[in-house]
Amino acid sequence: MNISSRFRRGTFKYPRNKANNNMPPAPVTSPNSSIDSLLNSMGKLGGSNVEDDIASQMQVRRPRAWSYNVEEPPLLPPQRAEDEGRLTVVLDMDETLLHSEFNTDDNNYRQAEARQTAKSKSDFSLRLVTDDCEETVKVHLRPKVKKFLELMDQHFEPILFTAALPVYAQPVLDRLDTKRIFRTRLYRDATVTYRGEQFVKDLGLFGRDMGRIVIVDNNPYAMLPQPDNAIPIPSFFEDKKDDELEKVAKMLMKMKKMKDVRPYLRKQFRFREQVDAMMEWN
């Protein structure tokens, strides 16, 4: 089953952002909790009617204004000479390229989501020491992520965009991306607040042709502003048989020469329909 059919059939678990201006770590529920209890931490689409599930969860929200200045310079520099004309691929980190686990929950290094606990051995670990706390991070890499990044380097303009803080994300990325494949790394301070949702990734701030940019993320709320540019991917925790990056790679290779990828992605995922359902309350 390909990723687009899985999305339409509602088999994804959707982590929900926390709407809190101070961005502290928030309590989360287990992945097996009911829909009602997940409303404060995670959106879970377990039924066949994706639109109704999302819309019902969004009814408890309250709108907020955009939190950025549209006159600010683009988040990205001009494309490198070797990348000129290439499709820009914006990649999320946590649960998209890898899964991390901390020895304590006493930090706000990443956004609060309901996450499964891995039982298998991690691919690597590292220590984070700050003035506030000391953490050990165990990292599980999504299968074939290194091969996937090499493909991104050869054919696309890969950008890393995570809602995590640099104190955690940077050392993890240094271990993952030893060849410095990502042209730019963007962290939490580059996200915006969109209609009450924090940690939203607005591609309109990138300074790129909107027909030639896509975002790959396991969190649909991160992709609200440009649903026609979205490639949703199931969350990764530890499954060694996971092949979602291979599916994404095949799709990207099919799109690499398209003048405008949005009609193709609209047909594949119908993600705009899901966003419209999510925003019916407004």
Backbone bond lengths (Angstrom), bond angles and torsions (degrees), N, CA, C in turn:
res aa  C-N    CA-C-N  psi(-1)  N-CA   C-N-CA  omega(-1)  CA-C   N-CA-C  phi
1 M - - - 1.464 - - 1.526 109.67 -
2 N 1.337 117.78 129.88 1.458 119.44 -178.11 1.513 111.58 -82.59
3 I 1.330 116.65 169.72 1.459 120.20 -173.22 1.511 111.83 -67.05
4 S 1.336 118.60 -31.99 1.455 119.58 -178.67 1.519 111.28 -69.28
5 S 1.330 118.47 -40.97 1.458 120.46 179.15 1.517 110.87 -68.42
6 R 1.337 117.96 -35.03 1.462 120.73 177.54 1.512 110.61 -64.92
7 F 1.333 116.22 -37.53 1.457 119.30 -179.89 1.525 110.37 -66.33
8 R 1.342 117.10 -46.03 1.452 120.15 -176.07 1.516 111.94 -66.50
9 R 1.329 116.22 -29.55 1.458 119.21 -179.13 1.519 112.46 -83.35
10 G 1.324 117.53 -1.03 1.456 119.87 173.35 1.501 114.79 75.56
11 T 1.325 117.77 35.97 1.462 120.02 -178.09 1.514 112.63 -98.56
12 F 1.317 117.66 11.10 1.459 120.74 179.70 1.522 110.53 -89.90
13 K 1.321 116.82 152.65 1.464 123.03 166.50 1.512 107.20 -103.88
14 Y 1.305 116.52 123.99 1.450 120.53 -172.10 1.522 111.26 -105.29
15 P 1.348 118.66 111.49 1.455 120.26 175.12 1.511 110.14 -70.28
16 R 1.304 117.66 136.29 1.444 121.71 -178.07 1.508 110.47 -105.40
17 N 1.335 117.09 136.86 1.453 122.17 178.41 1.511 110.76 -71.37
18 K 1.293 116.32 154.71 1.463 121.67 177.38 1.516 109.81 -96.56
19 A 1.323 116.90 129.54 1.462 121.46 -179.82 1.523 109.15 -92.65
20 N 1.301 115.94 86.28 1.452 121.79 -178.74 1.513 107.77 -144.79
21 N 1.315 116.92 119.58 1.454 120.49 -173.52 1.514 113.53 -61.48
22 N 1.334 117.65 -29.46 1.461 120.20 -177.17 1.527 112.10 -86.74
23 M 1.287 117.32 -9.08 1.459 124.30 175.84 1.525 114.44 52.68
24 P 1.352 119.15 46.81 1.457 119.21 174.43 1.514 109.88 -80.09
25 P 1.350 118.29 165.15 1.454 118.57 174.91 1.521 109.22 -65.84
26 A 1.312 117.28 136.14 1.457 121.00 -177.34 1.512 110.04 -110.84
27 P 1.333 117.48 148.79 1.456 118.96 177.49 1.519 110.03 -65.21
28 V 1.322 115.82 142.23 1.454 120.17 179.80 1.518 109.13 -124.47
29 T 1.320 115.15 162.58 1.445 120.31 179.37 1.512 109.67 -101.48
30 S 1.307 116.79 170.73 1.453 120.35 178.63 1.518 109.63 -74.33
31 P 1.338 117.57 156.58 1.460 120.88 -179.35 1.524 113.35 -62.00
32 N 1.329 118.16 -14.38 1.455 120.57 -177.88 1.524 113.00 -99.02
33 S 1.329 117.36 7.77 1.448 120.26 -179.20 1.510 110.64 -69.47
34 S 1.356 115.50 163.64 1.458 120.08 -179.87 1.510 110.49 -74.06
35 I 1.354 115.81 167.74 1.463 121.16 179.25 1.510 110.75 -58.05
36 D 1.322 117.94 -43.86 1.465 120.38 -176.75 1.518 111.88 -59.71
37 S 1.318 117.40 -45.18 1.463 119.62 -178.28 1.513 112.12 -72.48
38 L 1.336 116.98 -22.07 1.455 120.22 -179.45 1.513 112.65 -81.18
39 L 1.308 118.51 -10.70 1.459 120.49 -176.57 1.522 112.47 -59.71
40 N 1.316 117.55 -25.59 1.463 120.44 -178.78 1.510 113.27 -93.96
41 S 1.335 117.33 -0.81 1.457 117.68 -177.15 1.520 115.17 -144.32
42 M 1.329 117.56 -28.06 1.455 117.70 -172.79 1.506 109.88 -160.60
43 G 1.331 117.61 140.13 1.460 121.37 173.81 1.510 108.47 -93.62
44 K 1.309 117.59 127.14 1.465 120.99 -179.23 1.519 108.39 -121.12
45 L 1.334 116.73 117.55 1.455 121.64 -179.89 1.517 108.39 -103.14
46 G 1.312 115.69 93.81 1.450 118.87 -176.48 1.512 113.48 -102.47
47 G 1.332 118.55 -11.87 1.458 121.76 -176.09 1.501 112.07 -97.30
48 S 1.327 115.10 -177.06 1.456 119.89 -178.17 1.516 112.20 -86.31
49 N 1.344 118.30 -20.51 1.453 120.92 -178.68 1.519 109.11 -97.05
50 V 1.322 116.52 87.24 1.458 121.80 -175.10 1.516 111.34 -62.62
51 E 1.338 116.32 -42.65 1.456 119.93 -175.60 1.520 111.57 -61.45
52 D 1.354 117.74 -45.02 1.459 121.00 -179.16 1.518 111.23 -65.44
53 D 1.343 116.67 -39.80 1.460 120.32 179.51 1.522 111.13 -60.60
54 I 1.333 117.05 -47.80 1.465 120.00 -177.62 1.511 110.66 -67.61
55 A 1.331 116.97 -45.02 1.457 120.54 -177.14 1.517 111.16 -61.10
56 S 1.331 117.33 -40.80 1.462 120.05 -179.29 1.515 111.30 -64.80
57 Q 1.335 117.27 -33.43 1.455 120.39 179.34 1.522 111.59 -74.22
58 M 1.333 116.13 -31.49 1.461 119.58 -176.04 1.522 113.19 -78.17
59 Q 1.328 119.34 -12.53 1.445 121.43 -175.32 1.522 112.93 -66.45
60 V 1.324 118.38 -17.88 1.460 120.83 -178.45 1.522 112.18 -86.90
61 R 1.326 118.52 -1.76 1.449 121.07 -173.29 1.531 112.50 -86.14
62 R 1.308 115.49 164.81 1.456 122.34 174.43 1.524 107.84 -128.70
63 P 1.318 118.30 136.40 1.467 120.27 -175.59 1.511 112.93 -72.37
64 R 1.323 114.94 152.01 1.460 122.37 172.59 1.517 109.01 -133.88
65 A 1.305 115.51 158.29 1.458 119.64 178.94 1.522 109.71 -75.64
66 W 1.342 114.90 162.13 1.457 119.88 173.50 1.518 109.54 -58.85
67 S 1.335 116.07 147.66 1.458 119.94 -173.95 1.523 112.41 -110.05
68 Y 1.341 118.39 21.35 1.450 118.97 -179.00 1.521 110.48 -132.35
69 N 1.302 115.00 164.15 1.459 122.28 178.67 1.523 108.29 -96.80
70 V 1.345 116.54 114.56 1.459 120.01 -175.48 1.523 112.30 -66.79
71 E 1.329 118.36 -12.14 1.456 120.97 179.80 1.528 112.31 -90.36
72 E 1.321 117.55 0.01 1.452 120.13 178.65 1.531 110.09 -69.02
73 P 1.334 117.57 154.83 1.476 120.52 179.26 1.524 110.43 -65.65
74 P 1.344 118.15 159.16 1.464 121.35 179.79 1.525 112.16 -58.00
75 L 1.315 115.50 152.20 1.461 120.57 178.05 1.528 111.95 -70.89
76 L 1.326 116.68 -25.54 1.458 120.57 -177.65 1.521 111.69 -108.96
77 P 1.321 117.39 144.76 1.474 120.09 170.97 1.521 109.36 -72.85
78 P 1.307 118.46 170.77 1.474 120.10 175.78 1.523 110.73 -57.78
79 Q 1.316 116.27 153.86 1.462 120.13 179.27 1.525 110.94 -61.52
80 R 1.330 115.39 144.40 1.458 120.14 173.47 1.530 109.10 -63.53
81 A 1.315 115.19 159.68 1.462 119.39 -179.77 1.525 111.51 -58.03
82 E 1.338 116.40 -40.36 1.462 119.59 -178.04 1.527 112.53 -73.22
83 D 1.343 116.52 -15.80 1.466 120.70 179.75 1.522 113.22 -101.07
84 E 1.298 117.52 -1.44 1.463 120.35 -174.37 1.532 111.18 -56.48
85 G 1.333 115.39 126.11 1.454 121.51 179.83 1.515 114.87 84.14
86 R 1.320 117.89 -6.15 1.457 120.19 -179.71 1.526 111.61 -75.09
87 L 1.323 115.48 154.38 1.454 121.87 173.42 1.527 109.15 -68.83
88 T 1.324 117.02 129.37 1.459 121.94 177.42 1.526 108.82 -85.19
89 V 1.335 116.20 125.05 1.462 121.71 -178.67 1.531 108.42 -115.88
90 V 1.324 115.89 113.67 1.464 122.44 -179.43 1.524 108.10 -96.04
91 L 1.328 116.65 120.25 1.458 122.28 -174.22 1.519 111.42 -113.68
92 D 1.311 116.04 129.55 1.455 122.54 170.84 1.525 109.05 -73.21
93 M 1.339 117.81 164.87 1.462 120.60 -179.91 1.527 111.57 -106.03
94 D 1.339 118.00 -70.34 1.463 121.44 -172.80 1.523 112.39 -66.23
95 E 1.319 115.26 127.77 1.465 125.00 179.85 1.530 113.01 66.50
96 T 1.334 117.36 3.13 1.459 121.29 172.05 1.525 109.96 -108.03
97 L 1.329 116.91 -54.19 1.466 121.36 176.89 1.521 112.42 -99.19
98 L 1.333 116.12 -24.42 1.462 120.59 -176.10 1.524 110.12 -160.82
99 H 1.306 115.66 170.79 1.465 122.36 175.45 1.521 108.18 -131.78
100 S 1.328 116.60 130.05 1.466 121.29 -179.26 1.524 110.60 -116.81
101 E 1.334 114.77 150.92 1.456 121.00 175.39 1.517 109.29 -133.00
102 F 1.347 115.54 137.97 1.457 122.34 -178.79 1.523 109.55 -104.06
103 N 1.339 115.55 152.96 1.461 118.55 179.13 1.520 111.61 -74.42
104 T 1.339 118.42 -18.36 1.466 122.27 173.76 1.520 108.14 -136.97
105 D 1.318 116.59 169.71 1.468 121.89 175.54 1.523 110.75 -106.04
106 D 1.324 115.99 15.46 1.458 120.68 -173.98 1.525 111.12 -88.64
107 N 1.334 117.07 57.17 1.459 121.10 176.98 1.519 109.17 -161.18
108 N 1.314 116.31 166.55 1.469 120.78 174.96 1.526 109.44 -124.96
109 Y 1.333 115.43 38.06 1.459 120.64 -177.39 1.530 112.68 -63.42
110 R 1.317 116.82 -28.61 1.458 120.92 177.84 1.520 108.58 -135.94
111 Q 1.336 116.83 165.53 1.449 120.14 -177.46 1.525 110.34 -69.54
112 A 1.324 115.73 151.18 1.462 121.07 -177.87 1.518 110.15 -76.85
113 E 1.313 115.62 122.74 1.459 122.42 176.83 1.525 107.93 -143.13
114 A 1.319 116.08 159.02 1.462 120.37 171.70 1.518 108.17 -77.79
115 R 1.307 117.24 119.96 1.460 121.99 -177.12 1.521 110.67 -127.44
116 Q 1.308 115.71 143.91 1.449 120.44 173.81 1.525 110.20 -75.17
117 T 1.327 116.17 154.70 1.457 121.65 175.97 1.521 109.15 -96.81
118 A 1.309 116.17 124.77 1.456 120.72 -179.34 1.525 110.47 -74.37
119 K 1.314 115.11 141.77 1.462 120.84 178.81 1.529 112.29 -104.03
120 S 1.315 116.07 -15.38 1.460 120.33 -178.12 1.525 111.06 -87.26
121 K 1.313 115.88 168.85 1.460 121.42 179.89 1.530 110.19 -70.64
122 S 1.314 116.20 139.15 1.454 120.30 -179.80 1.534 110.97 -75.16
123 D 1.330 115.63 161.79 1.463 120.50 178.76 1.520 111.84 -78.56
124 F 1.316 116.90 -33.08 1.463 121.01 173.13 1.522 109.06 -162.94
125 S 1.308 115.97 165.52 1.466 121.52 177.84 1.518 108.78 -137.79
126 L 1.325 115.43 159.52 1.464 120.82 177.78 1.517 109.82 -152.92
127 R 1.322 115.98 160.23 1.463 122.17 179.83 1.525 109.43 -104.21
128 L 1.323 114.96 135.77 1.457 121.55 174.47 1.520 107.97 -114.34
129 V 1.313 116.02 121.96 1.461 120.64 -179.59 1.519 108.78 -123.08
130 T 1.327 116.17 120.41 1.462 122.15 175.99 1.517 108.65 -128.24
131 D 1.326 116.04 178.74 1.461 119.97 178.12 1.524 111.38 -66.40
132 D 1.337 116.27 -25.13 1.465 120.15 -174.80 1.525 113.57 -91.35
133 C 1.333 117.20 -35.00 1.460 118.52 -176.17 1.524 110.91 -161.33
134 E 1.320 114.00 171.56 1.461 121.36 175.96 1.520 107.72 -128.25
135 E 1.313 117.07 128.95 1.463 121.85 -175.96 1.525 110.88 -130.55
136 T 1.314 115.15 147.86 1.452 121.76 167.23 1.518 107.64 -108.45
137 V 1.313 116.56 127.37 1.464 121.76 -176.89 1.523 109.03 -112.51
138 K 1.320 116.11 126.14 1.454 122.03 174.65 1.524 108.15 -105.04
139 V 1.320 116.69 128.39 1.458 121.63 -172.26 1.532 110.85 -116.72
140 H 1.325 114.89 128.17 1.460 122.63 175.29 1.523 107.90 -108.63
141 L 1.313 117.17 119.52 1.457 121.73 -178.66 1.527 110.66 -85.52
142 R 1.320 115.42 138.48 1.459 119.33 175.65 1.530 108.51 -64.87
143 P 1.327 118.45 138.46 1.464 120.36 -178.53 1.526 112.47 -53.17
144 K 1.335 114.46 134.62 1.465 124.32 177.00 1.524 113.25 64.01
145 V 1.329 117.33 24.27 1.460 119.09 179.62 1.526 111.59 -65.89
146 K 1.327 118.02 -35.36 1.466 120.23 179.79 1.528 110.75 -65.18
147 K 1.316 116.11 -43.56 1.465 120.75 177.88 1.527 110.25 -63.67
148 F 1.323 116.29 -38.80 1.459 121.59 178.50 1.525 110.78 -62.14
149 L 1.325 117.27 -43.71 1.463 120.83 -179.78 1.527 111.41 -67.03
150 E 1.306 116.91 -35.71 1.470 119.46 176.82 1.530 110.58 -63.10
151 L 1.321 116.43 -39.10 1.461 120.30 176.66 1.526 110.71 -64.59
152 M 1.345 116.07 -40.90 1.465 120.19 177.77 1.528 110.73 -60.02
153 D 1.317 115.73 -40.28 1.465 121.11 -179.10 1.522 111.86 -65.12
154 Q 1.319 116.50 -36.87 1.463 121.32 -175.38 1.530 113.40 -78.05
155 H 1.339 116.89 -30.67 1.464 119.05 -169.39 1.530 115.05 -123.67
156 F 1.328 118.96 -12.51 1.454 120.88 -171.98 1.529 111.34 -135.40
157 E 1.325 115.26 179.57 1.463 121.89 170.11 1.529 107.49 -107.56
158 P 1.336 118.11 92.83 1.460 120.56 -176.07 1.533 112.86 -81.68
159 I 1.332 114.98 131.15 1.465 122.80 178.67 1.527 107.83 -123.63
160 L 1.313 117.82 133.54 1.458 121.49 175.79 1.528 108.45 -96.67
161 F 1.332 115.92 128.95 1.466 120.73 179.82 1.522 108.15 -136.28
162 T 1.316 116.76 109.73 1.456 122.17 -178.87 1.521 110.72 -123.73
163 A 1.329 115.83 147.78 1.458 120.94 174.81 1.522 111.77 -84.90
164 A 1.326 117.03 2.84 1.460 120.97 177.33 1.523 110.88 -77.83
165 L 1.325 115.26 164.75 1.460 120.95 176.65 1.530 110.16 -83.87
166 P 1.331 117.28 149.02 1.472 120.52 -178.91 1.521 114.07 -58.80
167 V 1.339 117.81 -31.82 1.459 120.25 -177.18 1.527 110.85 -58.86
168 Y 1.316 117.42 -30.06 1.462 121.90 176.15 1.532 111.68 -97.28
169 A 1.339 116.56 -48.47 1.466 120.75 -171.77 1.523 112.78 -67.47
170 Q 1.319 117.61 -38.64 1.465 119.77 -174.65 1.521 113.30 -62.11
171 P 1.342 119.84 -50.42 1.472 118.40 178.91 1.529 113.06 -65.24
172 V 1.336 117.25 -31.99 1.459 119.72 176.64 1.522 109.89 -66.19
173 L 1.329 116.42 -44.81 1.459 120.42 179.49 1.527 111.90 -65.84
174 D 1.320 116.39 -33.38 1.471 119.24 177.46 1.524 111.28 -61.84
175 R 1.330 116.25 -33.12 1.466 120.19 177.32 1.527 111.29 -78.74
176 L 1.314 117.00 -36.61 1.459 121.25 -179.79 1.520 111.79 -74.24
177 D 1.312 115.65 -47.85 1.467 122.11 -171.78 1.530 109.95 -105.98
178 T 1.316 116.27 66.00 1.466 120.18 -176.71 1.529 112.28 -68.44
179 K 1.324 117.29 -22.89 1.464 121.09 179.98 1.528 112.46 -92.12
180 R 1.341 116.38 3.73 1.469 122.22 179.21 1.533 110.21 55.21
181 I 1.314 114.70 52.36 1.457 120.92 -179.56 1.522 112.07 -72.64
182 F 1.313 117.50 -37.86 1.460 120.46 179.94 1.524 109.89 -65.26
183 R 1.321 115.73 126.18 1.460 119.61 -179.03 1.522 110.88 -70.15
184 T 1.321 115.97 -35.06 1.461 122.33 178.05 1.515 108.56 -144.09
185 R 1.333 116.65 143.76 1.458 121.86 172.94 1.527 108.33 -112.77
186 L 1.310 116.20 124.23 1.462 121.51 178.67 1.521 109.11 -114.62
187 Y 1.346 115.35 140.96 1.456 120.60 -175.60 1.531 110.55 -120.13
188 R 1.318 116.16 -166.62 1.463 121.87 -172.90 1.523 113.09 -55.17
189 D 1.322 117.63 -36.17 1.460 119.44 -176.38 1.522 112.61 -67.30
190 A 1.336 117.60 -10.55 1.467 120.82 177.64 1.526 112.10 -94.28
191 T 1.338 117.57 -5.63 1.455 120.42 178.15 1.527 109.70 -81.25
192 V 1.333 115.89 167.36 1.466 121.47 179.91 1.520 108.95 -128.39
193 T 1.315 115.55 169.86 1.460 121.98 171.55 1.524 108.06 -102.92
194 Y 1.314 115.60 124.29 1.463 121.46 -175.22 1.520 109.01 -127.15
195 R 1.333 115.97 111.00 1.468 121.99 178.44 1.527 112.42 50.87
196 G 1.304 115.39 47.91 1.456 120.58 176.72 1.501 115.28 86.63
197 E 1.327 117.88 -5.69 1.465 121.01 179.87 1.521 110.05 -100.20
198 Q 1.325 116.04 124.95 1.452 120.35 175.43 1.529 110.46 -86.11
199 F 1.326 114.67 166.56 1.466 122.97 175.11 1.531 112.09 62.25
200 V 1.313 116.65 34.16 1.460 121.50 178.14 1.525 108.97 -86.34
201 K 1.329 116.03 141.90 1.462 122.25 -175.99 1.525 108.95 -107.80
202 D 1.316 115.66 105.60 1.464 121.66 -175.07 1.520 110.24 -94.85
203 L 1.316 116.70 106.41 1.456 121.29 -179.26 1.520 111.77 -67.71
204 G 1.321 117.32 -18.14 1.453 120.77 178.91 1.515 113.48 -66.15
205 L 1.322 117.21 -13.06 1.466 121.78 179.74 1.526 112.51 -93.30
206 F 1.316 117.43 2.08 1.461 120.76 -171.48 1.524 113.96 -85.64
207 G 1.315 117.30 -18.69 1.455 119.21 -176.81 1.512 113.25 74.33
208 R 1.325 116.62 32.51 1.457 122.10 179.83 1.535 109.82 -121.24
209 D 1.331 116.16 157.49 1.456 122.62 173.26 1.531 107.80 -60.89
210 M 1.336 117.54 121.68 1.459 120.49 -175.49 1.529 112.55 -67.72
211 G 1.302 117.78 -15.69 1.459 119.99 175.15 1.511 113.10 -82.94
212 R 1.347 116.01 -7.18 1.465 120.95 -174.45 1.534 111.57 -127.29
213 I 1.327 115.84 39.09 1.464 120.48 178.45 1.521 108.80 -147.27
214 V 1.338 116.89 139.89 1.458 122.54 177.04 1.527 108.59 -133.86
215 I 1.325 115.56 159.45 1.456 121.03 175.34 1.518 108.76 -128.70
216 V 1.329 116.35 133.65 1.465 123.38 179.03 1.524 107.42 -112.67
217 D 1.335 116.56 117.22 1.467 120.03 -173.66 1.521 108.85 -152.38
218 N 1.333 116.20 147.21 1.464 120.24 175.70 1.518 112.16 -85.78
219 N 1.325 117.37 -9.90 1.464 121.86 -176.64 1.524 109.77 -108.61
220 P 1.328 119.56 108.59 1.464 120.67 -176.96 1.516 113.24 -64.78
221 Y 1.343 117.49 -27.74 1.460 119.76 -179.86 1.522 111.49 -67.01
222 A 1.324 116.62 -23.84 1.461 119.56 177.54 1.520 111.84 -71.95
223 M 1.349 116.63 -17.10 1.461 120.86 -173.01 1.526 112.70 -112.54
224 L 1.326 117.87 19.06 1.463 121.74 -174.91 1.531 115.10 -59.58
225 P 1.327 120.72 -43.50 1.471 119.13 -172.67 1.520 114.48 -65.33
226 Q 1.332 118.45 -32.17 1.470 121.61 -177.36 1.536 110.13 -128.57
227 P 1.323 118.15 71.17 1.472 119.96 -177.04 1.520 113.95 -64.09
228 D 1.338 117.41 -23.36 1.465 119.57 -179.19 1.523 112.55 -78.41
229 N 1.327 116.89 -5.63 1.469 121.77 177.67 1.521 111.89 -107.58
230 A 1.327 116.93 8.12 1.457 121.19 -170.53 1.520 113.28 -94.23
231 I 1.332 115.09 138.89 1.460 123.07 169.02 1.534 106.55 -121.04
232 P 1.324 118.03 95.43 1.472 119.87 178.95 1.510 110.66 -72.30
233 I 1.322 115.79 142.13 1.465 121.29 -178.77 1.523 108.70 -132.07
234 P 1.323 119.51 140.13 1.464 121.04 178.63 1.529 111.34 -61.23
235 S 1.315 115.90 148.82 1.464 120.60 178.78 1.520 110.59 -66.62
236 F 1.331 115.34 139.95 1.460 121.78 177.12 1.528 109.19 -106.74
237 F 1.353 115.19 138.64 1.456 120.49 175.36 1.536 111.57 -125.79
238 E 1.339 117.72 -52.72 1.463 118.48 179.66 1.520 114.08 -161.80
239 D 1.299 118.59 3.20 1.458 121.74 -174.66 1.528 110.90 -63.81
240 K 1.329 116.28 111.85 1.463 121.25 -177.83 1.527 112.54 -71.64
241 K 1.317 116.98 -13.56 1.459 120.97 178.90 1.525 112.06 -97.06
242 D 1.309 116.41 2.81 1.466 120.61 -179.00 1.534 110.17 -58.75
243 D 1.341 116.34 132.47 1.459 120.53 179.94 1.529 112.54 -128.49
244 E 1.330 116.94 23.22 1.463 120.87 -175.48 1.533 112.46 -65.88
245 L 1.319 118.08 -34.98 1.464 119.19 179.56 1.523 110.98 -66.57
246 E 1.319 117.32 -33.05 1.467 119.82 176.09 1.525 110.36 -64.39
247 K 1.327 116.61 -40.21 1.463 120.71 178.81 1.519 111.15 -65.41
248 V 1.330 115.21 -42.62 1.464 119.37 178.37 1.526 110.33 -63.36
249 A 1.334 116.25 -42.12 1.469 120.38 -179.65 1.522 111.33 -59.96
250 K 1.319 117.13 -43.77 1.467 120.64 178.91 1.527 111.04 -62.07
251 M 1.323 116.12 -40.13 1.461 120.15 179.18 1.522 110.95 -66.54
252 L 1.315 117.13 -42.22 1.466 120.71 179.89 1.529 110.99 -64.88
253 M 1.295 117.54 -39.90 1.462 120.22 178.80 1.528 110.85 -63.52
254 K 1.313 116.13 -33.83 1.461 120.51 177.21 1.528 110.78 -68.31
255 M 1.336 117.18 -29.31 1.464 121.74 -175.39 1.527 113.97 -94.61
256 K 1.312 117.86 -9.32 1.469 121.01 -166.74 1.525 113.87 -58.55
257 K 1.333 118.19 -28.10 1.461 121.35 -178.30 1.534 112.87 -105.51
258 M 1.321 117.75 0.68 1.461 120.33 -179.79 1.526 110.77 -67.70
259 K 1.315 117.05 136.66 1.463 120.43 178.17 1.527 111.15 -68.69
260 D 1.327 116.41 -32.19 1.461 121.35 178.81 1.525 107.31 -144.74
261 V 1.336 116.71 114.21 1.464 121.10 -175.72 1.520 112.85 -80.91
262 R 1.321 117.61 -13.32 1.464 120.61 -171.26 1.528 114.14 -64.10
263 P 1.329 120.46 -44.39 1.476 118.09 177.34 1.531 112.51 -59.16
264 Y 1.318 116.93 -38.54 1.461 120.84 179.28 1.524 111.00 -64.92
265 L 1.341 116.54 -45.65 1.467 119.75 -178.99 1.525 111.70 -69.31
266 R 1.329 117.31 -34.30 1.466 119.61 175.84 1.519 110.45 -59.26
267 K 1.316 116.12 -43.14 1.459 120.95 -179.27 1.527 111.30 -69.33
268 Q 1.321 117.10 -37.38 1.459 121.14 -176.59 1.522 112.64 -70.52
269 F 1.349 117.05 -44.33 1.463 120.37 -169.76 1.524 115.57 -114.93
270 R 1.336 117.33 -20.75 1.467 119.89 -175.82 1.529 111.12 51.32
271 F 1.317 115.42 35.34 1.458 119.88 -175.55 1.528 111.85 -67.76
272 R 1.321 118.08 -30.27 1.464 120.23 177.76 1.529 110.80 -61.02
273 E 1.320 116.58 -36.96 1.459 120.00 177.96 1.524 110.65 -62.10
274 Q 1.331 115.87 -38.87 1.464 119.37 178.37 1.533 110.54 -66.62
275 V 1.327 116.33 -40.74 1.463 120.13 179.30 1.522 110.32 -65.96
276 D 1.335 117.51 -41.46 1.461 119.94 178.28 1.516 110.56 -59.76
277 A 1.333 117.14 -39.87 1.448 121.21 177.72 1.526 110.68 -65.18
278 M 1.329 115.92 -39.41 1.458 120.90 -179.43 1.523 111.64 -65.43
279 M 1.337 116.33 -28.92 1.453 120.21 -174.52 1.531 113.56 -103.04
280 E 1.322 117.87 8.78 1.459 120.80 179.63 1.516 112.72 -60.08
281 W 1.313 116.12 -28.78 1.463 120.59 -178.63 1.502 113.44 -65.80
282 N 1.373 117.29 -22.49 1.465 120.53 -173.95 1.524 110.76 -79.43
